[in-house]
Amino acid sequence: MSTIGFISLGCPKNQIDGECLLALLDANGFEIADPYDGVDAVIINTCGFIESAKKEAIESILDMSQLKEEGIVGKIIVTGCLAERYKDEILSEMPEVDAVIGIGANADIAYVCRKVIEGERIGCFPAKENMPLSGERVLTTPEYYAYLKIADGCNNFCTYCAIPSIRGRYRSREMDDIIEEAKSLAEKGVKELIVVAQDTTLYGKDLYGKLMLPELLAKLNEIDGIHWIRMLYCYPDEFTDELIEAMATLPKVLHYVDLPLQHADDEVLRRMNRRGTQQQVKELIAKLRERMPDIIIRTTFITGFPGESEDAFENLALFVNETEFDHLGCFAYSAEEGTPAAEFEDQLDERTKLDRQDIIMRDQYDIVADKHDRLIGKKVEVIVEGYDAYTDSYTGRTYMDAPEIDCCIKFTSSDDYGEGDFCTVTIINTDEYDLIGEAE
């Protein structure tokens, strides 16, 4: 039996692709093993969205190349977004790589592994649309939560983003297919579903001629065993009143939403090719908070976009401080090859980008500290994620926090809990971005 090592990088959507690849390898008789223990081949499922992600992917390839030189790893196979985006460069400049395959070849991963182990060097890049939107998965998340991808690709063509050229046009999954997968995940012990796509709110428009996320959420809400349903990557321009009502009334749908806004100045938004205006975003946020006063809103912003004037940045900073987001990530603009914004003439220097990023994040730190102080004394439902015997305390998350990207709550309890259990915790203090509590 051939052994395969597997490294998956990047976002939850890429993680799901990796889980499908693992299931295909398992079904075809391959044994998954730690590459550092010695394997016949290692697959590196890469991200290639921004410069930092590309660097991480290249470092992983170089790390595996060193293991290959030492005879620990036999062959190296590169898949995912970096492979799709830089196929020619990897094949020509990295001879230590034995196969580079695009996302359209994901279903052929077992065949590729066999051929590579037999000594062939492969470059395989069928149409992106050949990538299956669903399939069996080997979960790499803890057993109590899983990501649920409802679509792939993107139609937005933001001027800073390479995703449409990497992943192709937006393709929704059939609703029945999604529901069947969600039921299967629930049967395996998943209690929290995290719904993802490149543009989650656009779900169904291509298949059914209308936005279908509210209906999908209603059907997911009916599945036995699922306790929480969380949504990420919800673009504001397709966030309808029907979706707000679904969030407000479906008991399993958390009052938590990720709205990737990217900027707040109308001129910068126009140059980014982002639909909508600051005023429209303000109106949406007001609606969400009026209908669900306890809603948690996460967002991301980019500082230093080409042509971002001092006034435009101040407009962004004012918006951040006035809106008081619950969670916020801010990134200095990265000029990505092949995107329109990379060719704009009015690029800003790195120092300015980073200084502006730092200002936003320092302001956000104060906002979060204020919000957390107001939580002291409140009771919250928590999903347990771990136990630390040294401190005799548990770590978990409230509905206010998505795994891996948001905060956590550390709490003590006289009862015993396992991972994935739910309990009620009283918040008694704060620690930087995290909360401190006591279970009832």
C-alpha positions as CSV (number, residue, x, y, z in Angstrom):
1,M,0.0,0.0,0.0
2,S,1.4,3.4,-1.0
3,T,1.6,6.1,1.7
4,I,0.7,9.7,1.0
5,G,1.4,12.7,3.2
6,F,-1.0,15.6,3.0
7,I,-0.6,19.3,3.8
8,S,-3.5,21.7,3.4
9,L,-3.1,25.5,3.5
10,G,-5.4,28.5,3.2
11,C,-9.1,29.1,3.8
12,P,-11.9,26.8,4.9
13,K,-13.1,26.5,1.3
14,N,-9.7,25.1,0.3
15,Q,-9.7,22.9,3.5
16,I,-12.9,21.3,2.2
17,D,-11.3,20.6,-1.1
18,G,-8.5,18.9,0.8
19,E,-10.9,16.8,2.8
20,C,-12.5,15.6,-0.5
21,L,-9.0,14.7,-1.8
22,L,-8.3,12.7,1.3
23,A,-11.6,10.8,0.9
24,L,-10.7,9.9,-2.7
25,L,-7.2,8.7,-1.7
26,D,-8.7,6.6,1.1
27,A,-11.3,5.1,-1.3
28,N,-8.5,4.2,-3.7
29,G,-6.4,2.3,-1.2
30,F,-3.8,4.9,-0.2
31,E,-2.6,5.2,3.4
32,I,-2.4,8.7,4.7
33,A,0.7,9.3,6.9
34,D,2.8,12.0,8.4
35,P,5.3,13.2,5.7
36,Y,8.0,13.6,8.3
37,D,7.7,9.9,9.1
38,G,8.4,9.0,5.5
39,V,5.9,8.7,2.6
40,D,5.9,7.6,-1.0
41,A,4.5,11.0,-2.0
42,V,3.2,14.2,-0.3
43,I,0.4,16.4,-1.6
44,I,0.5,20.1,-0.8
45,N,-2.9,21.6,-1.2
46,T,-2.0,25.3,-1.6
47,C,-3.5,28.7,-1.3
48,G,-2.5,31.5,-3.7
49,F,-4.8,34.3,-2.8
50,I,-2.4,37.0,-1.4
51,E,1.4,37.4,-1.1
52,S,1.6,35.9,2.4
53,A,-0.3,32.8,1.4
54,K,1.9,32.3,-1.7
55,K,5.0,32.6,0.6
56,E,3.6,30.0,3.0
57,A,2.9,27.6,0.1
58,I,6.3,28.0,-1.4
59,E,7.9,27.5,2.0
60,S,6.0,24.3,2.4
61,I,7.1,23.1,-1.0
62,L,10.7,23.9,-0.1
63,D,10.4,22.1,3.2
64,M,9.1,19.0,1.5
65,S,11.9,19.3,-1.1
66,Q,14.4,19.1,1.7
67,L,12.7,15.9,3.0
68,K,12.8,14.6,-0.6
69,E,16.6,15.2,-0.8
70,E,17.0,13.3,2.5
71,G,15.0,10.4,1.2
72,I,12.1,10.8,3.6
73,V,9.6,11.9,1.0
74,G,9.4,10.2,-2.3
75,K,7.5,12.5,-4.6
76,I,5.9,16.0,-4.3
77,I,2.5,16.9,-5.8
78,V,1.2,20.5,-5.7
79,T,-2.5,21.1,-5.9
80,G,-4.9,24.0,-5.0
81,C,-5.0,27.7,-5.9
82,L,-1.2,28.2,-6.2
83,A,-1.0,25.3,-8.6
84,E,-3.9,26.7,-10.7
85,R,-2.5,30.2,-10.7
86,Y,1.2,29.6,-11.3
87,K,1.3,26.2,-13.0
88,D,3.9,27.1,-15.6
89,E,6.2,28.8,-13.1
90,I,6.1,25.8,-10.7
91,L,6.7,23.3,-13.5
92,S,9.6,25.2,-15.0
93,E,11.3,26.7,-11.9
94,M,10.8,23.9,-9.3
95,P,12.1,20.7,-10.8
96,E,11.8,19.0,-7.5
97,V,8.1,19.1,-7.8
98,D,6.8,15.9,-9.6
99,A,3.2,16.9,-10.3
100,V,1.3,20.2,-10.5
101,I,-2.5,19.8,-10.9
102,G,-5.2,22.4,-11.2
103,I,-8.5,22.3,-9.3
104,G,-10.2,20.7,-12.3
105,A,-8.1,17.6,-11.8
106,N,-9.1,17.1,-8.2
107,A,-11.2,14.0,-9.0
108,D,-8.2,12.4,-10.7
109,I,-5.9,12.7,-7.6
110,A,-5.6,8.9,-7.1
111,Y,-4.6,8.4,-10.8
112,V,-2.0,11.2,-10.5
113,C,-0.5,9.7,-7.3
114,R,-0.1,6.3,-8.9
115,K,1.6,7.8,-12.0
116,V,3.9,10.0,-10.0
117,I,5.0,7.2,-7.8
118,E,5.7,5.1,-10.9
119,G,8.1,7.9,-12.0
120,E,6.1,10.1,-14.3
121,R,6.1,14.0,-14.1
122,I,2.7,15.4,-14.5
123,G,1.1,18.8,-15.3
124,C,-2.7,18.5,-15.5
125,F,-5.0,21.5,-15.8
126,P,-8.5,20.6,-17.1
127,A,-11.3,23.2,-17.0
128,K,-12.0,24.5,-13.5
129,E,-15.6,23.6,-13.9
130,N,-14.5,19.9,-13.8
131,M,-13.9,20.1,-10.1
132,P,-16.7,18.3,-8.3
133,L,-18.7,20.6,-6.0
134,S,-19.4,17.7,-3.6
135,G,-18.2,14.3,-2.5
136,E,-17.2,12.2,0.4
137,R,-14.9,14.0,2.9
138,V,-12.4,13.0,5.6
139,L,-13.0,15.8,8.2
140,T,-9.9,17.6,9.4
141,T,-11.8,19.8,11.8
142,P,-12.7,18.5,15.3
143,E,-15.7,16.1,15.0
144,Y,-18.2,18.6,16.5
145,Y,-18.0,21.2,13.8
146,A,-17.5,21.2,10.0
147,Y,-17.5,23.7,7.1
148,L,-20.2,23.3,4.5
149,K,-19.4,24.7,1.1
150,I,-22.5,25.7,-0.8
151,A,-20.9,27.1,-4.0
152,D,-17.5,27.6,-5.6
153,G,-16.0,30.3,-7.8
154,C,-16.8,34.1,-7.9
155,N,-18.5,36.5,-10.2
156,N,-17.5,39.7,-8.4
157,F,-14.3,40.6,-10.1
158,C,-13.0,43.0,-7.5
159,T,-10.0,44.7,-9.0
160,Y,-7.6,43.6,-6.3
161,C,-8.6,39.9,-6.3
162,A,-7.4,36.9,-8.4
163,I,-10.0,34.5,-7.2
164,P,-12.3,34.6,-10.3
165,S,-9.3,33.7,-12.5
166,I,-8.2,30.9,-10.1
167,R,-11.6,29.4,-9.2
168,G,-13.7,30.3,-12.2
169,R,-17.3,31.6,-12.3
170,Y,-19.7,31.2,-9.5
171,R,-21.3,27.7,-9.3
172,S,-24.0,26.9,-6.7
173,R,-24.5,23.3,-5.5
174,E,-27.9,21.7,-5.8
175,M,-29.8,22.3,-2.6
176,D,-30.7,18.6,-2.1
177,D,-27.1,17.7,-2.4
178,I,-26.1,20.2,0.3
179,I,-28.9,19.0,2.6
180,E,-27.8,15.4,2.2
181,E,-24.2,16.3,3.1
182,A,-25.4,18.2,6.1
183,K,-27.4,15.3,7.3
184,S,-24.4,13.0,6.9
185,L,-22.3,15.4,8.9
186,A,-24.8,15.5,11.7
187,E,-24.9,11.7,11.8
188,K,-21.1,11.8,12.3
189,G,-21.5,14.0,15.3
190,V,-21.2,17.5,13.8
191,K,-23.1,20.0,15.9
192,E,-22.0,23.3,14.3
193,L,-22.3,23.8,10.6
194,I,-20.3,26.7,9.2
195,V,-21.7,27.7,5.8
196,V,-19.1,29.0,3.3
197,A,-18.7,30.1,-0.3
198,Q,-16.7,32.8,-2.1
199,D,-19.9,34.8,-1.9
200,T,-22.4,33.0,0.4
201,T,-25.3,35.4,-0.1
202,L,-25.3,34.8,-3.9
203,Y,-26.2,31.2,-3.4
204,G,-28.8,29.8,-5.8
205,K,-29.0,32.7,-8.2
206,D,-27.3,30.8,-11.0
207,L,-29.2,27.5,-10.5
208,Y,-32.6,28.7,-9.5
209,G,-32.8,32.2,-10.9
210,K,-33.2,33.8,-7.4
211,L,-31.3,34.1,-4.1
212,M,-31.9,30.9,-2.2
213,L,-29.9,31.2,1.0
214,P,-32.9,31.9,3.2
215,E,-34.6,28.7,2.0
216,L,-31.4,26.7,2.4
217,L,-31.0,27.9,6.0
218,A,-34.6,26.9,6.7
219,K,-33.9,23.3,5.5
220,L,-30.6,23.1,7.4
221,N,-32.4,24.3,10.5
222,E,-34.6,21.2,10.4
223,I,-31.7,18.7,10.6
224,D,-31.6,16.7,13.8
225,G,-28.3,16.9,15.6
226,I,-27.3,20.3,14.3
227,H,-27.2,22.8,17.1
228,W,-25.6,25.9,15.5
229,I,-25.5,27.2,12.0
230,R,-23.0,30.0,11.3
231,M,-22.5,32.0,8.1
232,L,-19.2,33.3,6.7
233,Y,-18.4,35.5,3.6
234,C,-21.8,37.2,3.2
235,Y,-21.4,40.0,0.7
236,P,-23.6,43.0,1.7
237,D,-25.1,43.9,-1.6
238,E,-27.2,40.6,-1.8
239,F,-28.1,40.6,1.9
240,T,-31.9,40.7,1.6
241,D,-34.7,41.4,4.1
242,E,-35.7,37.7,3.6
243,L,-32.2,36.6,4.8
244,I,-32.4,38.9,7.8
245,E,-35.7,37.5,8.7
246,A,-34.4,33.9,8.3
247,M,-31.5,34.7,10.6
248,A,-33.8,36.3,13.2
249,T,-36.4,33.5,13.3
250,L,-34.6,30.2,12.6
251,P,-33.5,29.0,16.1
252,K,-30.4,27.2,15.0
253,V,-29.1,30.0,12.8
254,L,-26.7,32.1,14.9
255,H,-27.0,35.8,15.2
256,Y,-23.5,36.1,13.7
257,V,-22.5,37.2,10.3
258,D,-19.3,37.8,8.4
259,L,-19.6,40.8,6.0
260,P,-16.3,41.3,4.0
261,L,-16.6,45.1,3.4
262,Q,-13.0,45.9,2.4
263,H,-13.4,49.6,2.6
264,A,-15.9,52.4,3.5
265,D,-14.9,55.3,1.2
266,D,-17.2,55.4,-1.9
267,E,-14.4,56.3,-4.3
268,V,-12.2,53.5,-3.1
269,L,-15.1,51.1,-3.3
270,R,-15.7,52.2,-6.9
271,R,-12.1,51.6,-7.8
272,M,-12.2,48.2,-6.1
273,N,-15.3,47.4,-8.2
274,R,-17.3,46.8,-5.0
275,R,-21.0,47.2,-5.4
276,G,-22.8,49.5,-3.0
277,T,-21.9,52.6,-1.0
278,Q,-21.1,53.3,2.6
279,Q,-24.6,54.6,3.2
280,Q,-26.1,51.3,1.9
281,V,-23.8,49.4,4.2
282,K,-24.8,51.6,7.1
283,E,-28.5,50.9,6.4
284,L,-27.9,47.2,6.2
285,I,-26.1,47.1,9.5
286,A,-28.8,49.2,11.1
287,K,-31.4,46.7,9.9
288,L,-29.4,43.8,11.2
289,R,-29.0,45.4,14.6
290,E,-32.6,46.5,14.9
291,R,-34.0,43.1,14.0
292,M,-31.3,41.2,16.1
293,P,-29.9,43.5,18.9
294,D,-27.5,40.7,19.9
295,I,-26.1,40.2,16.4
296,I,-22.3,39.8,16.1
297,I,-20.8,41.4,12.9
298,R,-17.4,40.4,11.6
299,T,-15.7,42.2,8.7
300,T,-12.4,42.7,6.9
301,F,-10.8,45.9,5.5
302,I,-7.9,46.7,3.2
303,T,-5.7,49.7,3.8
304,G,-3.4,51.3,1.3
305,F,-5.4,50.4,-1.8
306,P,-4.0,52.4,-4.8
307,G,-5.2,55.9,-4.7
308,E,-6.4,55.8,-1.1
309,S,-6.0,59.4,-0.1
310,E,-5.6,60.7,3.4
311,D,-9.3,61.7,3.4
312,A,-10.4,58.3,2.1
313,F,-8.5,56.6,4.9
314,E,-9.9,59.0,7.5
315,N,-13.3,58.1,6.1
316,L,-12.6,54.4,6.7
317,A,-11.2,55.0,10.2
318,L,-14.3,57.1,11.2
319,F,-16.6,54.4,9.8
320,V,-14.8,51.7,11.9
321,N,-15.0,53.8,15.1
322,E,-18.7,54.8,14.6
323,T,-19.9,51.3,13.6
324,E,-18.1,49.4,16.3
325,F,-17.7,46.0,14.7
326,D,-17.5,43.0,17.0
327,H,-14.7,41.4,15.0
328,L,-12.5,43.0,12.4
329,G,-9.5,42.0,10.4
330,C,-7.4,44.6,8.5
331,F,-4.8,43.8,5.8
332,A,-2.4,46.1,4.1
333,Y,-3.0,46.0,0.3
334,S,-1.1,43.4,-1.6
335,A,-0.7,44.0,-5.4
336,E,-1.6,40.6,-7.0
337,E,-0.2,39.8,-10.4
338,G,-2.9,39.7,-13.1
339,T,-5.4,41.9,-11.3
340,P,-6.4,45.3,-12.6
341,A,-5.4,47.1,-9.3
342,A,-1.8,45.9,-9.6
343,E,-1.6,48.0,-12.8
344,F,-3.1,51.2,-11.2
345,E,-0.5,54.0,-11.3
346,D,-1.2,55.5,-7.9
347,Q,0.3,52.7,-5.7
348,L,1.1,53.6,-2.1
349,D,4.3,52.8,-0.3
350,E,4.5,49.8,2.1
351,R,5.1,52.0,5.1
352,T,1.9,54.0,4.6
353,K,-0.2,50.8,4.0
354,L,1.2,49.2,7.2
355,D,0.8,52.4,9.3
356,R,-2.8,52.7,8.3
357,Q,-3.4,49.0,9.0
358,D,-1.9,49.5,12.5
359,I,-4.2,52.5,13.2
360,I,-7.3,50.5,12.3
361,M,-6.3,47.6,14.4
362,R,-5.4,49.7,17.4
363,D,-8.8,51.4,17.2
364,Q,-10.5,48.0,16.9
365,Y,-8.6,46.7,20.0
366,D,-10.2,49.5,22.1
367,I,-13.7,48.8,20.6
368,V,-13.4,45.1,21.5
369,A,-12.2,45.9,25.0
370,D,-15.2,48.1,25.5
371,K,-17.6,45.5,24.2
372,H,-16.1,42.7,26.3
373,D,-16.3,44.8,29.5
374,R,-20.0,45.2,28.8
375,L,-20.4,41.4,28.7
376,I,-19.2,40.8,32.3
377,G,-21.9,39.3,34.3
378,K,-23.8,37.9,31.3
379,K,-24.6,34.2,30.8
380,V,-23.7,32.6,27.5
381,E,-24.0,29.3,25.8
382,V,-20.5,27.8,25.1
383,I,-19.3,24.9,23.0
384,V,-16.4,23.2,24.8
385,E,-13.2,22.8,22.8
386,G,-10.7,21.6,25.2
387,Y,-9.5,21.0,28.8
388,D,-6.2,22.1,30.3
389,A,-5.2,19.9,33.3
390,Y,-2.5,22.3,34.3
391,T,-4.9,25.2,35.0
392,D,-7.9,22.9,35.5
393,S,-9.9,25.0,33.1
394,Y,-11.8,24.6,29.8
395,T,-11.6,26.5,26.5
396,G,-14.6,27.0,24.4
397,R,-16.5,29.4,22.1
398,T,-19.7,31.3,22.3
399,Y,-22.1,32.0,19.4
400,M,-20.1,35.3,19.1
401,D,-16.9,33.5,17.9
402,A,-16.1,31.4,14.8
403,P,-13.4,28.8,15.2
404,E,-9.8,29.7,14.3
405,I,-10.5,33.4,13.5
406,D,-12.3,34.9,16.5
407,C,-11.9,34.8,20.3
408,C,-12.4,32.1,22.8
409,I,-13.6,31.8,26.4
410,K,-11.6,30.2,29.2
411,F,-13.7,28.9,32.1
412,T,-13.7,26.8,35.2
413,S,-16.4,24.2,36.1
414,S,-17.1,21.7,38.8
415,D,-18.6,19.4,36.2
416,D,-16.8,17.4,33.6
417,Y,-17.2,18.2,29.9
418,G,-16.0,16.7,26.7
419,E,-15.1,18.4,23.4
420,G,-18.3,19.4,21.6
421,D,-20.5,19.6,24.7
422,F,-22.6,22.7,25.3
423,C,-22.8,24.4,28.7
424,T,-23.8,27.7,30.2
425,V,-21.0,30.0,31.4
426,T,-21.1,33.3,33.3
427,I,-18.6,35.8,32.0
428,I,-16.6,37.2,35.0
429,N,-13.6,38.9,33.3
430,T,-11.6,39.5,30.1
431,D,-8.1,38.7,29.0
432,E,-6.9,40.7,25.9
433,Y,-9.3,39.5,23.2
434,D,-10.6,36.5,25.1
435,L,-13.2,36.1,27.9
436,I,-12.9,34.5,31.3
437,G,-15.9,32.7,32.8
438,E,-17.4,30.1,35.3
439,A,-19.7,27.4,34.2
440,E,-23.0,26.9,36.1
